[in-house]
Amino acid sequence: MLTLTTRYLQLETAAHRGTGGVSAENRKLGFRPAFRDERTGETFLSTFADGRPAPFHILDGLPEQLVLAHDRYGRVSRVLGSIVAGFVRDGMFYTRAEAGALVEEEAGEVA
C-alpha cells in the first residue's frame, strides 16, 4: 500500500520550492496548506495536533482514520497514500503544481 510520509512531504516541498507550490511562496495570495483524500474528495486544512492552523504542511492534524503510523514522539509520520498535499484558496483545493501555476499567472498580471 502506498503511503504519504513526513519525509515525502519534505522532498515534495524541496521539489516545489521556487515554483509557488510551497506555503512560504503563496501564503500572501490567500493559499492555505491543506490535504485532500483522493478517494473521497474530502479536504483537510493543515493543522497542528491541537487544531491550530499550521502555516505549512504537517500530518499531525489529520483525522486518526487516515493515520497509519506515529513516530516515537507520538507525531503522525505516515498516512494513507490517497492523501495528497496542496492548498485551499477561496474554498477550492489546488495541488502544489496548480497553486504554483496560479502564483506564476498572477505574478505575470502584476508585471
Secondary structure, 3 states (H helix, E strand, C coil): CCEEEHHHHHHHHHHHCCCCCCHHHHHHHCCEEEEEECCCCCEEECECCCCCECCCCCHHHCCHHHEEEECCCCCEEEEECCEEEEEEECCEEEEHHHHHHHHHHHHHHHC
